[in-house]
Amino acid sequence: MPDTPADNPVYQLFNEIGIISQLSSAAFREVLPRPLNEAMFGVLNHFCRLGDGKSPSYLAEAFQVARPSMTATLDKLERAGLVRIEAHPSDARGKLVFITDAGRAAREEAVAAVVPLFADIAPVLGTLDTDQLLRDLATLRKALDQAR
């Protein structure tokens, strides 16, 4: 139950999501396999979910970070052998980024590391309609993505 019931319900919803994000991210950071950090995992996860072959500028926009920040993340991923960066075939100045087999394996290792983190809250999840919650959160995410 929210601590501040007088606040607007939409604010309360996003406040709860923000707190959940902070708590889960902090726990996730602790178990990420080296050399991954959250930004690196995010790129690998993006590629596994939505496909690779994206430009650094596309990725910077998708993650809402400055291009130099994305370039630094991609450089770390490339040095670790988790992505490869190739010249764009139709744009001499452009680059495209592809996940490697090692990158897919690192992403899978990270995802597997998360499961035990949340074993303690599994009983709470069992009381929720997680299928409906996932649908609702996906709807919210899509609306936020379209509104940016």
Phi and psi in radians as a Rosetta constraint file:
Dihedral C 1 N 2 CA 2 C 2 CIRCULARHARMONIC -1.037 0.35
Dihedral N 2 CA 2 C 2 N 3 CIRCULARHARMONIC 2.557 0.35
Dihedral C 2 N 3 CA 3 C 3 CIRCULARHARMONIC -1.343 0.35
Dihedral N 3 CA 3 C 3 N 4 CIRCULARHARMONIC -0.366 0.35
Dihedral C 3 N 4 CA 4 C 4 CIRCULARHARMONIC -2.185 0.35
Dihedral N 4 CA 4 C 4 N 5 CIRCULARHARMONIC 1.328 0.35
Dihedral C 4 N 5 CA 5 C 5 CIRCULARHARMONIC -1.094 0.35
Dihedral N 5 CA 5 C 5 N 6 CIRCULARHARMONIC -0.287 0.35
Dihedral C 5 N 6 CA 6 C 6 CIRCULARHARMONIC -1.345 0.35
Dihedral N 6 CA 6 C 6 N 7 CIRCULARHARMONIC -0.293 0.35
Dihedral C 6 N 7 CA 7 C 7 CIRCULARHARMONIC -1.191 0.35
Dihedral N 7 CA 7 C 7 N 8 CIRCULARHARMONIC 2.660 0.35
Dihedral C 7 N 8 CA 8 C 8 CIRCULARHARMONIC -0.967 0.35
Dihedral N 8 CA 8 C 8 N 9 CIRCULARHARMONIC 2.354 0.35
Dihedral C 8 N 9 CA 9 C 9 CIRCULARHARMONIC -1.015 0.35
Dihedral N 9 CA 9 C 9 N 10 CIRCULARHARMONIC -0.586 0.35
Dihedral C 9 N 10 CA 10 C 10 CIRCULARHARMONIC -1.157 0.35
Dihedral N 10 CA 10 C 10 N 11 CIRCULARHARMONIC -0.740 0.35
Dihedral C 10 N 11 CA 11 C 11 CIRCULARHARMONIC -1.061 0.35
Dihedral N 11 CA 11 C 11 N 12 CIRCULARHARMONIC -0.786 0.35
Dihedral C 11 N 12 CA 12 C 12 CIRCULARHARMONIC -1.008 0.35
Dihedral N 12 CA 12 C 12 N 13 CIRCULARHARMONIC -0.742 0.35
Dihedral C 12 N 13 CA 13 C 13 CIRCULARHARMONIC -1.047 0.35
Dihedral N 13 CA 13 C 13 N 14 CIRCULARHARMONIC -0.885 0.35
Dihedral C 13 N 14 CA 14 C 14 CIRCULARHARMONIC -1.220 0.35
Dihedral N 14 CA 14 C 14 N 15 CIRCULARHARMONIC -0.518 0.35
Dihedral C 14 N 15 CA 15 C 15 CIRCULARHARMONIC -1.124 0.35
Dihedral N 15 CA 15 C 15 N 16 CIRCULARHARMONIC -0.797 0.35
Dihedral C 15 N 16 CA 16 C 16 CIRCULARHARMONIC -1.079 0.35
Dihedral N 16 CA 16 C 16 N 17 CIRCULARHARMONIC -0.770 0.35
Dihedral C 16 N 17 CA 17 C 17 CIRCULARHARMONIC -1.067 0.35
Dihedral N 17 CA 17 C 17 N 18 CIRCULARHARMONIC -0.725 0.35
Dihedral C 17 N 18 CA 18 C 18 CIRCULARHARMONIC -1.093 0.35
Dihedral N 18 CA 18 C 18 N 19 CIRCULARHARMONIC -0.747 0.35
Dihedral C 18 N 19 CA 19 C 19 CIRCULARHARMONIC -1.155 0.35
Dihedral N 19 CA 19 C 19 N 20 CIRCULARHARMONIC -0.760 0.35
Dihedral C 19 N 20 CA 20 C 20 CIRCULARHARMONIC -1.039 0.35
Dihedral N 20 CA 20 C 20 N 21 CIRCULARHARMONIC -0.724 0.35
Dihedral C 20 N 21 CA 21 C 21 CIRCULARHARMONIC -1.078 0.35
Dihedral N 21 CA 21 C 21 N 22 CIRCULARHARMONIC -0.800 0.35
Dihedral C 21 N 22 CA 22 C 22 CIRCULARHARMONIC -1.063 0.35
Dihedral N 22 CA 22 C 22 N 23 CIRCULARHARMONIC -0.836 0.35
Dihedral C 22 N 23 CA 23 C 23 CIRCULARHARMONIC -1.149 0.35
Dihedral N 23 CA 23 C 23 N 24 CIRCULARHARMONIC -0.774 0.35
Dihedral C 23 N 24 CA 24 C 24 CIRCULARHARMONIC -1.246 0.35
Dihedral N 24 CA 24 C 24 N 25 CIRCULARHARMONIC -0.644 0.35
Dihedral C 24 N 25 CA 25 C 25 CIRCULARHARMONIC -1.127 0.35
Dihedral N 25 CA 25 C 25 N 26 CIRCULARHARMONIC -0.727 0.35
Dihedral C 25 N 26 CA 26 C 26 CIRCULARHARMONIC -1.089 0.35
Dihedral N 26 CA 26 C 26 N 27 CIRCULARHARMONIC -0.743 0.35
Dihedral C 26 N 27 CA 27 C 27 CIRCULARHARMONIC -1.163 0.35
Dihedral N 27 CA 27 C 27 N 28 CIRCULARHARMONIC -0.716 0.35
Dihedral C 27 N 28 CA 28 C 28 CIRCULARHARMONIC -1.099 0.35
Dihedral N 28 CA 28 C 28 N 29 CIRCULARHARMONIC -0.750 0.35
Dihedral C 28 N 29 CA 29 C 29 CIRCULARHARMONIC -0.983 0.35
Dihedral N 29 CA 29 C 29 N 30 CIRCULARHARMONIC -0.610 0.35
Dihedral C 29 N 30 CA 30 C 30 CIRCULARHARMONIC -1.171 0.35
Dihedral N 30 CA 30 C 30 N 31 CIRCULARHARMONIC -0.486 0.35
Dihedral C 30 N 31 CA 31 C 31 CIRCULARHARMONIC -1.917 0.35
Dihedral N 31 CA 31 C 31 N 32 CIRCULARHARMONIC -0.019 0.35
Dihedral C 31 N 32 CA 32 C 32 CIRCULARHARMONIC -1.031 0.35
Dihedral N 32 CA 32 C 32 N 33 CIRCULARHARMONIC 2.274 0.35
Dihedral C 32 N 33 CA 33 C 33 CIRCULARHARMONIC -1.187 0.35
Dihedral N 33 CA 33 C 33 N 34 CIRCULARHARMONIC 2.476 0.35
Dihedral C 33 N 34 CA 34 C 34 CIRCULARHARMONIC -1.224 0.35
Dihedral N 34 CA 34 C 34 N 35 CIRCULARHARMONIC 2.487 0.35
Dihedral C 34 N 35 CA 35 C 35 CIRCULARHARMONIC -1.671 0.35
Dihedral N 35 CA 35 C 35 N 36 CIRCULARHARMONIC 0.275 0.35
Dihedral C 35 N 36 CA 36 C 36 CIRCULARHARMONIC -1.169 0.35
Dihedral N 36 CA 36 C 36 N 37 CIRCULARHARMONIC 2.463 0.35
Dihedral C 36 N 37 CA 37 C 37 CIRCULARHARMONIC -2.064 0.35
Dihedral N 37 CA 37 C 37 N 38 CIRCULARHARMONIC 3.113 0.35
Dihedral C 37 N 38 CA 38 C 38 CIRCULARHARMONIC -1.049 0.35
Dihedral N 38 CA 38 C 38 N 39 CIRCULARHARMONIC -0.713 0.35
Dihedral C 38 N 39 CA 39 C 39 CIRCULARHARMONIC -1.129 0.35
Dihedral N 39 CA 39 C 39 N 40 CIRCULARHARMONIC -0.756 0.35
Dihedral C 39 N 40 CA 40 C 40 CIRCULARHARMONIC -1.117 0.35
Dihedral N 40 CA 40 C 40 N 41 CIRCULARHARMONIC -0.791 0.35
Dihedral C 40 N 41 CA 41 C 41 CIRCULARHARMONIC -1.039 0.35
Dihedral N 41 CA 41 C 41 N 42 CIRCULARHARMONIC -0.742 0.35
Dihedral C 41 N 42 CA 42 C 42 CIRCULARHARMONIC -0.984 0.35
Dihedral N 42 CA 42 C 42 N 43 CIRCULARHARMONIC -0.739 0.35
Dihedral C 42 N 43 CA 43 C 43 CIRCULARHARMONIC -1.157 0.35
Dihedral N 43 CA 43 C 43 N 44 CIRCULARHARMONIC -0.821 0.35
Dihedral C 43 N 44 CA 44 C 44 CIRCULARHARMONIC -1.058 0.35
Dihedral N 44 CA 44 C 44 N 45 CIRCULARHARMONIC -0.747 0.35
Dihedral C 44 N 45 CA 45 C 45 CIRCULARHARMONIC -1.111 0.35
Dihedral N 45 CA 45 C 45 N 46 CIRCULARHARMONIC -0.728 0.35
Dihedral C 45 N 46 CA 46 C 46 CIRCULARHARMONIC -1.004 0.35
Dihedral N 46 CA 46 C 46 N 47 CIRCULARHARMONIC -0.819 0.35
Dihedral C 46 N 47 CA 47 C 47 CIRCULARHARMONIC -1.108 0.35
Dihedral N 47 CA 47 C 47 N 48 CIRCULARHARMONIC -0.702 0.35
Dihedral C 47 N 48 CA 48 C 48 CIRCULARHARMONIC -1.193 0.35
Dihedral N 48 CA 48 C 48 N 49 CIRCULARHARMONIC -0.590 0.35
Dihedral C 48 N 49 CA 49 C 49 CIRCULARHARMONIC -1.417 0.35
Dihedral N 49 CA 49 C 49 N 50 CIRCULARHARMONIC -0.741 0.35
Dihedral C 49 N 50 CA 50 C 50 CIRCULARHARMONIC -2.089 0.35
Dihedral N 50 CA 50 C 50 N 51 CIRCULARHARMONIC -0.038 0.35
Dihedral C 50 N 51 CA 51 C 51 CIRCULARHARMONIC 1.699 0.35
Dihedral N 51 CA 51 C 51 N 52 CIRCULARHARMONIC 2.693 0.35
Dihedral C 51 N 52 CA 52 C 52 CIRCULARHARMONIC -1.803 0.35
Dihedral N 52 CA 52 C 52 N 53 CIRCULARHARMONIC -2.773 0.35
Dihedral C 52 N 53 CA 53 C 53 CIRCULARHARMONIC 1.339 0.35
Dihedral N 53 CA 53 C 53 N 54 CIRCULARHARMONIC 0.546 0.35
Dihedral C 53 N 54 CA 54 C 54 CIRCULARHARMONIC -1.771 0.35
Dihedral N 54 CA 54 C 54 N 55 CIRCULARHARMONIC 2.694 0.35
Dihedral C 54 N 55 CA 55 C 55 CIRCULARHARMONIC -1.430 0.35
Dihedral N 55 CA 55 C 55 N 56 CIRCULARHARMONIC 2.700 0.35
Dihedral C 55 N 56 CA 56 C 56 CIRCULARHARMONIC -1.001 0.35
Dihedral N 56 CA 56 C 56 N 57 CIRCULARHARMONIC -0.636 0.35
Dihedral C 56 N 57 CA 57 C 57 CIRCULARHARMONIC -1.214 0.35
Dihedral N 57 CA 57 C 57 N 58 CIRCULARHARMONIC -0.655 0.35
Dihedral C 57 N 58 CA 58 C 58 CIRCULARHARMONIC -1.046 0.35
Dihedral N 58 CA 58 C 58 N 59 CIRCULARHARMONIC -0.806 0.35
Dihedral C 58 N 59 CA 59 C 59 CIRCULARHARMONIC -1.111 0.35
Dihedral N 59 CA 59 C 59 N 60 CIRCULARHARMONIC -0.719 0.35
Dihedral C 59 N 60 CA 60 C 60 CIRCULARHARMONIC -1.052 0.35
Dihedral N 60 CA 60 C 60 N 61 CIRCULARHARMONIC -0.736 0.35
Dihedral C 60 N 61 CA 61 C 61 CIRCULARHARMONIC -1.188 0.35
Dihedral N 61 CA 61 C 61 N 62 CIRCULARHARMONIC -0.742 0.35
Dihedral C 61 N 62 CA 62 C 62 CIRCULARHARMONIC -1.089 0.35
Dihedral N 62 CA 62 C 62 N 63 CIRCULARHARMONIC -0.642 0.35
Dihedral C 62 N 63 CA 63 C 63 CIRCULARHARMONIC -1.638 0.35
Dihedral N 63 CA 63 C 63 N 64 CIRCULARHARMONIC -0.022 0.35
Dihedral C 63 N 64 CA 64 C 64 CIRCULARHARMONIC 0.943 0.35
Dihedral N 64 CA 64 C 64 N 65 CIRCULARHARMONIC 0.882 0.35
Dihedral C 64 N 65 CA 65 C 65 CIRCULARHARMONIC -2.217 0.35
Dihedral N 65 CA 65 C 65 N 66 CIRCULARHARMONIC 2.824 0.35
Dihedral C 65 N 66 CA 66 C 66 CIRCULARHARMONIC -1.169 0.35
Dihedral N 66 CA 66 C 66 N 67 CIRCULARHARMONIC 2.603 0.35
Dihedral C 66 N 67 CA 67 C 67 CIRCULARHARMONIC -0.985 0.35
Dihedral N 67 CA 67 C 67 N 68 CIRCULARHARMONIC -0.732 0.35
Dihedral C 67 N 68 CA 68 C 68 CIRCULARHARMONIC -1.067 0.35
Dihedral N 68 CA 68 C 68 N 69 CIRCULARHARMONIC -0.603 0.35
Dihedral C 68 N 69 CA 69 C 69 CIRCULARHARMONIC -1.134 0.35
Dihedral N 69 CA 69 C 69 N 70 CIRCULARHARMONIC -0.770 0.35
Dihedral C 69 N 70 CA 70 C 70 CIRCULARHARMONIC -1.154 0.35
Dihedral N 70 CA 70 C 70 N 71 CIRCULARHARMONIC -0.695 0.35
Dihedral C 70 N 71 CA 71 C 71 CIRCULARHARMONIC -1.057 0.35
Dihedral N 71 CA 71 C 71 N 72 CIRCULARHARMONIC -0.725 0.35
Dihedral C 71 N 72 CA 72 C 72 CIRCULARHARMONIC -1.110 0.35
Dihedral N 72 CA 72 C 72 N 73 CIRCULARHARMONIC -0.736 0.35
Dihedral C 72 N 73 CA 73 C 73 CIRCULARHARMONIC -1.107 0.35
Dihedral N 73 CA 73 C 73 N 74 CIRCULARHARMONIC -0.785 0.35
Dihedral C 73 N 74 CA 74 C 74 CIRCULARHARMONIC -1.130 0.35
Dihedral N 74 CA 74 C 74 N 75 CIRCULARHARMONIC -0.659 0.35
Dihedral C 74 N 75 CA 75 C 75 CIRCULARHARMONIC -1.064 0.35
Dihedral N 75 CA 75 C 75 N 76 CIRCULARHARMONIC -0.740 0.35
Dihedral C 75 N 76 CA 76 C 76 CIRCULARHARMONIC -1.109 0.35
Dihedral N 76 CA 76 C 76 N 77 CIRCULARHARMONIC -0.756 0.35
Dihedral C 76 N 77 CA 77 C 77 CIRCULARHARMONIC -1.111 0.35
Dihedral N 77 CA 77 C 77 N 78 CIRCULARHARMONIC -0.705 0.35
Dihedral C 77 N 78 CA 78 C 78 CIRCULARHARMONIC -1.175 0.35
Dihedral N 78 CA 78 C 78 N 79 CIRCULARHARMONIC -0.765 0.35
Dihedral C 78 N 79 CA 79 C 79 CIRCULARHARMONIC -1.069 0.35
Dihedral N 79 CA 79 C 79 N 80 CIRCULARHARMONIC -0.565 0.35
Dihedral C 79 N 80 CA 80 C 80 CIRCULARHARMONIC -1.430 0.35
Dihedral N 80 CA 80 C 80 N 81 CIRCULARHARMONIC -0.085 0.35
Dihedral C 80 N 81 CA 81 C 81 CIRCULARHARMONIC 1.360 0.35
Dihedral N 81 CA 81 C 81 N 82 CIRCULARHARMONIC 0.336 0.35
Dihedral C 81 N 82 CA 82 C 82 CIRCULARHARMONIC -1.645 0.35
Dihedral N 82 CA 82 C 82 N 83 CIRCULARHARMONIC -0.342 0.35
Dihedral C 82 N 83 CA 83 C 83 CIRCULARHARMONIC -2.412 0.35
Dihedral N 83 CA 83 C 83 N 84 CIRCULARHARMONIC 2.842 0.35
Dihedral C 83 N 84 CA 84 C 84 CIRCULARHARMONIC -2.186 0.35
Dihedral N 84 CA 84 C 84 N 85 CIRCULARHARMONIC 2.487 0.35
Dihedral C 84 N 85 CA 85 C 85 CIRCULARHARMONIC -1.996 0.35
Dihedral N 85 CA 85 C 85 N 86 CIRCULARHARMONIC 2.172 0.35
Dihedral C 85 N 86 CA 86 C 86 CIRCULARHARMONIC -2.123 0.35
Dihedral N 86 CA 86 C 86 N 87 CIRCULARHARMONIC 2.767 0.35
Dihedral C 86 N 87 CA 87 C 87 CIRCULARHARMONIC -1.147 0.35
Dihedral N 87 CA 87 C 87 N 88 CIRCULARHARMONIC 2.477 0.35
Dihedral C 87 N 88 CA 88 C 88 CIRCULARHARMONIC -1.219 0.35
Dihedral N 88 CA 88 C 88 N 89 CIRCULARHARMONIC 2.299 0.35
Dihedral C 88 N 89 CA 89 C 89 CIRCULARHARMONIC -1.160 0.35
Dihedral N 89 CA 89 C 89 N 90 CIRCULARHARMONIC -0.448 0.35
Dihedral C 89 N 90 CA 90 C 90 CIRCULARHARMONIC -2.022 0.35
Dihedral N 90 CA 90 C 90 N 91 CIRCULARHARMONIC 0.030 0.35
Dihedral C 90 N 91 CA 91 C 91 CIRCULARHARMONIC -2.348 0.35
Dihedral N 91 CA 91 C 91 N 92 CIRCULARHARMONIC 1.808 0.35
Dihedral C 91 N 92 CA 92 C 92 CIRCULARHARMONIC -1.009 0.35
Dihedral N 92 CA 92 C 92 N 93 CIRCULARHARMONIC -0.490 0.35
Dihedral C 92 N 93 CA 93 C 93 CIRCULARHARMONIC -1.581 0.35
Dihedral N 93 CA 93 C 93 N 94 CIRCULARHARMONIC -0.193 0.35
Dihedral C 93 N 94 CA 94 C 94 CIRCULARHARMONIC -1.600 0.35
Dihedral N 94 CA 94 C 94 N 95 CIRCULARHARMONIC 2.841 0.35
Dihedral C 94 N 95 CA 95 C 95 CIRCULARHARMONIC -2.274 0.35
Dihedral N 95 CA 95 C 95 N 96 CIRCULARHARMONIC 2.719 0.35
Dihedral C 95 N 96 CA 96 C 96 CIRCULARHARMONIC -2.240 0.35
Dihedral N 96 CA 96 C 96 N 97 CIRCULARHARMONIC 2.549 0.35
Dihedral C 96 N 97 CA 97 C 97 CIRCULARHARMONIC -2.016 0.35
Dihedral N 97 CA 97 C 97 N 98 CIRCULARHARMONIC 2.334 0.35
Dihedral C 97 N 98 CA 98 C 98 CIRCULARHARMONIC -2.229 0.35
Dihedral N 98 CA 98 C 98 N 99 CIRCULARHARMONIC 2.461 0.35
Dihedral C 98 N 99 CA 99 C 99 CIRCULARHARMONIC -1.373 0.35
Dihedral N 99 CA 99 C 99 N 100 CIRCULARHARMONIC 2.525 0.35
Dihedral C 99 N 100 CA 100 C 100 CIRCULARHARMONIC -1.706 0.35
Dihedral N 100 CA 100 C 100 N 101 CIRCULARHARMONIC 2.987 0.35
Dihedral C 100 N 101 CA 101 C 101 CIRCULARHARMONIC -1.049 0.35
Dihedral N 101 CA 101 C 101 N 102 CIRCULARHARMONIC -0.673 0.35
Dihedral C 101 N 102 CA 102 C 102 CIRCULARHARMONIC -1.117 0.35
Dihedral N 102 CA 102 C 102 N 103 CIRCULARHARMONIC -0.613 0.35
Dihedral C 102 N 103 CA 103 C 103 CIRCULARHARMONIC -1.156 0.35
Dihedral N 103 CA 103 C 103 N 104 CIRCULARHARMONIC -0.732 0.35
Dihedral C 103 N 104 CA 104 C 104 CIRCULARHARMONIC -1.104 0.35
Dihedral N 104 CA 104 C 104 N 105 CIRCULARHARMONIC -0.725 0.35
Dihedral C 104 N 105 CA 105 C 105 CIRCULARHARMONIC -1.141 0.35
Dihedral N 105 CA 105 C 105 N 106 CIRCULARHARMONIC -0.697 0.35
Dihedral C 105 N 106 CA 106 C 106 CIRCULARHARMONIC -1.133 0.35
Dihedral N 106 CA 106 C 106 N 107 CIRCULARHARMONIC -0.697 0.35
Dihedral C 106 N 107 CA 107 C 107 CIRCULARHARMONIC -1.115 0.35
Dihedral N 107 CA 107 C 107 N 108 CIRCULARHARMONIC -0.776 0.35
Dihedral C 107 N 108 CA 108 C 108 CIRCULARHARMONIC -1.105 0.35
Dihedral N 108 CA 108 C 108 N 109 CIRCULARHARMONIC -0.696 0.35
Dihedral C 108 N 109 CA 109 C 109 CIRCULARHARMONIC -1.088 0.35
Dihedral N 109 CA 109 C 109 N 110 CIRCULARHARMONIC -0.726 0.35
Dihedral C 109 N 110 CA 110 C 110 CIRCULARHARMONIC -1.142 0.35
Dihedral N 110 CA 110 C 110 N 111 CIRCULARHARMONIC -0.762 0.35
Dihedral C 110 N 111 CA 111 C 111 CIRCULARHARMONIC -1.088 0.35
Dihedral N 111 CA 111 C 111 N 112 CIRCULARHARMONIC -0.752 0.35
Dihedral C 111 N 112 CA 112 C 112 CIRCULARHARMONIC -1.106 0.35
Dihedral N 112 CA 112 C 112 N 113 CIRCULARHARMONIC -0.572 0.35
Dihedral C 112 N 113 CA 113 C 113 CIRCULARHARMONIC -1.205 0.35
Dihedral N 113 CA 113 C 113 N 114 CIRCULARHARMONIC -0.403 0.35
Dihedral C 113 N 114 CA 114 C 114 CIRCULARHARMONIC -1.324 0.35
Dihedral N 114 CA 114 C 114 N 115 CIRCULARHARMONIC -0.612 0.35
Dihedral C 114 N 115 CA 115 C 115 CIRCULARHARMONIC -0.930 0.35
Dihedral N 115 CA 115 C 115 N 116 CIRCULARHARMONIC -0.866 0.35
Dihedral C 115 N 116 CA 116 C 116 CIRCULARHARMONIC -1.142 0.35
Dihedral N 116 CA 116 C 116 N 117 CIRCULARHARMONIC -0.427 0.35
Dihedral C 116 N 117 CA 117 C 117 CIRCULARHARMONIC -1.008 0.35
Dihedral N 117 CA 117 C 117 N 118 CIRCULARHARMONIC -0.625 0.35
Dihedral C 117 N 118 CA 118 C 118 CIRCULARHARMONIC -1.840 0.35
Dihedral N 118 CA 118 C 118 N 119 CIRCULARHARMONIC 0.253 0.35
Dihedral C 118 N 119 CA 119 C 119 CIRCULARHARMONIC -1.056 0.35
Dihedral N 119 CA 119 C 119 N 120 CIRCULARHARMONIC -0.631 0.35
Dihedral C 119 N 120 CA 120 C 120 CIRCULARHARMONIC -1.137 0.35
Dihedral N 120 CA 120 C 120 N 121 CIRCULARHARMONIC -0.459 0.35
Dihedral C 120 N 121 CA 121 C 121 CIRCULARHARMONIC -1.725 0.35
Dihedral N 121 CA 121 C 121 N 122 CIRCULARHARMONIC 0.043 0.35
Dihedral C 121 N 122 CA 122 C 122 CIRCULARHARMONIC -0.933 0.35
Dihedral N 122 CA 122 C 122 N 123 CIRCULARHARMONIC -0.696 0.35
Dihedral C 122 N 123 CA 123 C 123 CIRCULARHARMONIC -1.056 0.35
Dihedral N 123 CA 123 C 123 N 124 CIRCULARHARMONIC -0.619 0.35
Dihedral C 123 N 124 CA 124 C 124 CIRCULARHARMONIC -1.174 0.35
Dihedral N 124 CA 124 C 124 N 125 CIRCULARHARMONIC -0.759 0.35
Dihedral C 124 N 125 CA 125 C 125 CIRCULARHARMONIC -1.067 0.35
Dihedral N 125 CA 125 C 125 N 126 CIRCULARHARMONIC -0.582 0.35
Dihedral C 125 N 126 CA 126 C 126 CIRCULARHARMONIC -1.127 0.35
Dihedral N 126 CA 126 C 126 N 127 CIRCULARHARMONIC -0.364 0.35
Dihedral C 126 N 127 CA 127 C 127 CIRCULARHARMONIC -1.561 0.35
Dihedral N 127 CA 127 C 127 N 128 CIRCULARHARMONIC -0.146 0.35
Dihedral C 127 N 128 CA 128 C 128 CIRCULARHARMONIC -1.734 0.35
Dihedral N 128 CA 128 C 128 N 129 CIRCULARHARMONIC 2.681 0.35
Dihedral C 128 N 129 CA 129 C 129 CIRCULARHARMONIC -1.480 0.35
Dihedral N 129 CA 129 C 129 N 130 CIRCULARHARMONIC 1.460 0.35
Dihedral C 129 N 130 CA 130 C 130 CIRCULARHARMONIC -1.120 0.35
Dihedral N 130 CA 130 C 130 N 131 CIRCULARHARMONIC -0.565 0.35
Dihedral C 130 N 131 CA 131 C 131 CIRCULARHARMONIC -1.091 0.35
Dihedral N 131 CA 131 C 131 N 132 CIRCULARHARMONIC -0.786 0.35
Dihedral C 131 N 132 CA 132 C 132 CIRCULARHARMONIC -1.189 0.35
Dihedral N 132 CA 132 C 132 N 133 CIRCULARHARMONIC -0.719 0.35
Dihedral C 132 N 133 CA 133 C 133 CIRCULARHARMONIC -1.038 0.35
Dihedral N 133 CA 133 C 133 N 134 CIRCULARHARMONIC -0.767 0.35
Dihedral C 133 N 134 CA 134 C 134 CIRCULARHARMONIC -1.093 0.35
Dihedral N 134 CA 134 C 134 N 135 CIRCULARHARMONIC -0.741 0.35
Dihedral C 134 N 135 CA 135 C 135 CIRCULARHARMONIC -1.079 0.35
Dihedral N 135 CA 135 C 135 N 136 CIRCULARHARMONIC -0.775 0.35
Dihedral C 135 N 136 CA 136 C 136 CIRCULARHARMONIC -1.126 0.35
Dihedral N 136 CA 136 C 136 N 137 CIRCULARHARMONIC -0.766 0.35
Dihedral C 136 N 137 CA 137 C 137 CIRCULARHARMONIC -1.141 0.35
Dihedral N 137 CA 137 C 137 N 138 CIRCULARHARMONIC -0.679 0.35
Dihedral C 137 N 138 CA 138 C 138 CIRCULARHARMONIC -1.103 0.35
Dihedral N 138 CA 138 C 138 N 139 CIRCULARHARMONIC -0.696 0.35
Dihedral C 138 N 139 CA 139 C 139 CIRCULARHARMONIC -1.093 0.35
Dihedral N 139 CA 139 C 139 N 140 CIRCULARHARMONIC -0.779 0.35
Dihedral C 139 N 140 CA 140 C 140 CIRCULARHARMONIC -1.096 0.35
Dihedral N 140 CA 140 C 140 N 141 CIRCULARHARMONIC -0.788 0.35
Dihedral C 140 N 141 CA 141 C 141 CIRCULARHARMONIC -1.044 0.35
Dihedral N 141 CA 141 C 141 N 142 CIRCULARHARMONIC -0.768 0.35
Dihedral C 141 N 142 CA 142 C 142 CIRCULARHARMONIC -1.104 0.35
Dihedral N 142 CA 142 C 142 N 143 CIRCULARHARMONIC -0.724 0.35
Dihedral C 142 N 143 CA 143 C 143 CIRCULARHARMONIC -1.120 0.35
Dihedral N 143 CA 143 C 143 N 144 CIRCULARHARMONIC -0.740 0.35
Dihedral C 143 N 144 CA 144 C 144 CIRCULARHARMONIC -1.126 0.35
Dihedral N 144 CA 144 C 144 N 145 CIRCULARHARMONIC -0.698 0.35
Dihedral C 144 N 145 CA 145 C 145 CIRCULARHARMONIC -1.139 0.35
Dihedral N 145 CA 145 C 145 N 146 CIRCULARHARMONIC -0.712 0.35
Dihedral C 145 N 146 CA 146 C 146 CIRCULARHARMONIC -1.214 0.35
Dihedral N 146 CA 146 C 146 N 147 CIRCULARHARMONIC -0.480 0.35
Dihedral C 146 N 147 CA 147 C 147 CIRCULARHARMONIC -1.453 0.35
Dihedral N 147 CA 147 C 147 N 148 CIRCULARHARMONIC -0.162 0.35
